[in-house]
Amino acid sequence: MAQRGPRWYFNFRSPYSWLAHHDLTARHPDVAGRVEWIPYWDPDPRSERLLAEAGGSFLYTPMSREKHFYVLTDVRRLATDRGLAVSWPLDREPVWETAHLAWFLAADHGVGPAYTDLVYRARFQDGEDINDPSLIAEIAGRLGLDPAAAGSAAEDPALRERATAALMSAYRDGVFGPPFLIAGREKFWGLDRLDRFADAVRSAAAAHAPAPSTAPVPAAALSATPSGDLGHAGGCG
């Protein structure tokens, strides 16, 4: 079986995933276009049941109250370093499928990265509720997608199947929190591992790049060159 390509698991709930997305697209755009993007989120009861029926489980462990308060401060520092201002949203009975399942529709129409950017911006810079179907519908409409389909993505059985496949992929890869990145056999967890992941992706790509041609110069080409000199203009000077 061929080895699976590099991939990153992103999550619209996680501020560290938001910052990783910022760095990936701003600092490593070549890598962003080369890796597989896979949404990863806290499943609702229906998704959790479908995941269990497929033989998987959700490996994330909720953080403590103390860690939560630390994250608020840490993320603000990291965002400031990047010239970003955080506007924290309030999550009231969130259903994360609302935003994450609509991503599949955006990806199908070639606007997955643009959708991801707009959802992150809405949540962490505008402080909006991305669990609101009307907001997701509005974002989809701005990208030329069907607003009704995007707003009701969590109710689409076909998208629920794809969601289960994505969560099963995360389970098989041992994903326990976002952002989670994989290149070959190497796994990288967290924002501070992004640069190492990018280096690994580039190194693997270079290793599999075709070698430069070493074919001899045809005789006809040699004879067509004045005095047979293939050097730079100006000869030996």
Phi, psi and omega in degrees: 000133180294144180291139180290147182285175180295149184205156175224137179262120181245159187217127183285345178280325190279125176292330178290327175292322175301313180291325176295320177298317178301311183291321180298314183280331182272321185260335184227054184299330178295323179286320180303324180277354185255342186260162176276131178262128182227118178289148184214128187208167175288115185286145172282174183305322180293314179296322180296322178293315179297322178295317179295320178296332178276355178098012182244183175205166181264119192270355183290140176249123181303145182278161178284166178298320180296318179294324179300315179294324176297317181301320180303316180288316183296316182295322178298318177299311183295322179294318179300320177302333183259007180074025181248146176250133182265135172236100189291131177278162173252123182261109179251110181048059184290146171238099189291343176299332183306310181276322187286322180288329177294337178301324180299321178296317178297318180297321180299332182258014175077014181239027178303310179298320179294319177297315179302314180299316182292323179292315177299317180298316180298318185284309191261344179251332179253352177067028183269163182269102182283359174272000178274114182304329181292326177292315179297321177297319180294317178298316179299317180299323178296336181262006179082015178268167177287110183301319182296318180295319180291318181294334181251019184304325182293345180260002183273116182301322180295320179288329175296324177295317179293326177296318178297319179298320179294317179291328175292322176300316178297319180298314181294328180277356179073031181287126181239003178173152181262157352283145182232127187231142184225131175226109184065235178267356183270135178244142182227125180242128174104156181303320185286357177258001186298317182297321178295320177299314180299318178298319181294319179295316180294320180296318179295321180294320180294322181294332182259004179289144179297140179292148178296148182295137177243021180296141180294151177290129180302146180302324181297324179291324178295316183289339181277351181267127180308127178062010179070016184271115179262011181282182181287163179302136181101000176062225185287346182291000000 
